[in-house]
Amino acid sequence: MPDAIGQFAKARYLNLESFRKTGVGVRTPVWFAQDSGSPSGADFWPDGAGLFYVYSTPDAGKVKRIRNNPRVRVAPCSFRGNLRGAWVDARARICEGAEAAHGQDLLRRKYGWMKIAGDFFSRLRGRTQTVIAIHVD
């Protein structure tokens, strides 16, 4: 499993494939941050090495699909979603409270001013964000 997780080490984007009720997969390139087993990450899932956080708007299709089916697949990719690694099976869930704040903090640390600026303009528009935790099986 270390190779499956290691392929994400230098990636900027993650291709998240969530599944419709019909079983058809929908792929979306997203920003992600990896929780590398920090003590706070261990609070949310014991083996934090395969734990990733992404964010989206609450009404996005991927959020709705994950609420219906936590099974997802992930792979490192380019901005346009072109794969740069192998698909890995994972489980996803919607985060709340301290875990959502932890995920947002990891994302801000990874993407810096781009994430901070995006968050600022999202707040100006009155948009909220949902944080999704992805645990590699």
C-alpha positions as CSV (number, residue, x, y, z in Angstrom):
1,M,0.0,0.0,0.0
2,P,2.8,2.5,0.5
3,D,3.4,2.8,-3.3
4,A,-0.3,3.5,-3.8
5,I,-0.2,6.3,-1.3
6,G,3.3,7.4,-2.3
7,Q,2.2,8.3,-5.8
8,F,0.3,11.3,-4.4
9,A,3.3,12.8,-2.6
10,K,4.2,15.5,-5.2
11,A,0.8,15.6,-7.0
12,R,-1.1,18.9,-7.1
13,Y,-4.4,17.4,-8.2
14,L,-6.4,14.3,-7.3
15,N,-8.9,12.7,-9.7
16,L,-11.9,11.8,-7.5
17,E,-14.3,9.2,-9.0
18,S,-17.6,9.0,-7.2
19,F,-20.4,6.8,-8.2
20,R,-24.0,7.5,-9.2
21,K,-26.8,5.3,-7.9
22,T,-26.7,3.5,-11.3
23,G,-23.0,2.6,-10.6
24,V,-21.7,4.9,-13.3
25,G,-18.5,6.7,-12.1
26,V,-18.0,10.4,-12.4
27,R,-14.5,11.8,-12.4
28,T,-13.6,15.2,-11.0
29,P,-10.1,16.7,-10.7
30,V,-9.8,18.5,-7.3
31,W,-7.2,20.0,-5.0
32,F,-6.3,17.8,-2.1
33,A,-4.2,17.7,1.0
34,Q,-2.8,14.6,2.7
35,D,-2.8,14.1,6.4
36,S,0.5,12.4,7.0
37,G,-0.4,10.7,10.3
38,S,-0.3,13.8,12.5
39,P,-1.8,13.4,15.9
40,S,-4.9,15.4,15.0
41,G,-5.4,13.3,11.9
42,A,-5.2,10.1,13.9
43,D,-8.2,11.4,15.8
44,F,-10.3,11.0,12.7
45,W,-8.9,7.8,11.3
46,P,-6.3,5.7,13.1
47,D,-3.9,5.2,10.2
48,G,-3.7,8.8,8.8
49,A,-1.1,7.9,6.1
50,G,-3.8,7.2,3.6
51,L,-6.1,10.1,4.5
52,F,-6.8,12.9,2.1
53,Y,-9.0,16.0,2.4
54,V,-10.8,17.8,-0.5
55,Y,-13.4,20.5,-0.4
56,S,-16.4,21.4,-2.5
57,T,-19.7,23.3,-2.4
58,P,-22.4,21.5,-0.4
59,D,-24.7,21.2,-3.4
60,A,-22.0,19.7,-5.8
61,G,-22.7,16.4,-7.5
62,K,-19.7,14.7,-5.9
63,V,-21.0,15.6,-2.4
64,K,-24.4,14.2,-3.2
65,R,-22.9,11.0,-4.7
66,I,-20.7,10.5,-1.6
67,R,-23.6,10.9,0.7
68,N,-25.4,8.1,-1.2
69,N,-22.3,5.9,-1.7
70,P,-19.0,6.3,0.2
71,R,-17.1,4.1,-2.2
72,V,-14.7,6.2,-4.4
73,R,-11.5,5.8,-6.4
74,V,-8.7,8.3,-6.5
75,A,-5.6,8.8,-8.7
76,P,-3.1,11.7,-9.1
77,C,-3.9,13.8,-12.1
78,S,-3.2,17.0,-14.0
79,F,-5.4,20.2,-13.8
80,R,-7.5,18.8,-16.6
81,G,-7.9,15.4,-15.0
82,N,-5.4,13.5,-17.1
83,L,-4.1,10.6,-15.0
84,R,-0.6,10.6,-13.7
85,G,-0.8,7.5,-11.6
86,A,-2.9,4.4,-10.8
87,W,-6.4,4.3,-9.5
88,V,-6.7,3.4,-5.8
89,D,-10.0,2.3,-4.1
90,A,-11.0,4.5,-1.1
91,R,-13.9,5.5,1.1
92,A,-15.1,9.0,1.5
93,R,-17.3,10.8,4.0
94,I,-18.4,14.4,4.7
95,C,-16.5,16.0,7.6
96,E,-17.9,18.3,10.3
97,G,-16.6,20.4,13.1
98,A,-13.0,20.1,14.1
99,E,-12.2,17.6,11.3
100,A,-13.5,20.0,8.7
101,A,-11.4,22.8,10.1
102,H,-8.4,20.5,10.2
103,G,-8.9,19.6,6.5
104,Q,-9.3,23.2,5.5
105,D,-6.1,24.1,7.4
106,L,-4.1,21.4,5.6
107,L,-5.5,22.6,2.3
108,R,-4.5,26.2,3.1
109,R,-1.0,25.1,4.0
110,K,-0.6,23.2,0.7
111,Y,-2.1,25.8,-1.7
112,G,-1.2,29.0,0.2
113,W,-2.4,32.3,-1.2
114,M,-4.5,30.6,-4.0
115,K,-6.7,28.8,-1.4
116,I,-6.9,31.9,0.8
117,A,-8.0,34.1,-2.1
118,G,-10.5,31.5,-3.2
119,D,-11.9,31.3,0.3
120,F,-12.2,35.0,0.5
121,F,-14.2,35.4,-2.7
122,S,-16.4,32.4,-1.8
123,R,-17.3,34.1,1.5
124,L,-18.1,37.4,-0.4
125,R,-20.5,35.4,-2.6
126,G,-22.0,33.8,0.4
127,R,-20.9,30.3,-0.5
128,T,-20.1,27.7,2.0
129,Q,-17.7,24.8,1.7
130,T,-18.0,21.1,2.5
131,V,-14.9,19.2,3.4
132,I,-14.6,15.5,2.3
133,A,-12.2,13.0,4.0
134,I,-11.0,10.2,1.7
135,H,-9.4,7.1,3.3
136,V,-7.4,4.9,1.0
137,D,-8.4,1.2,1.5
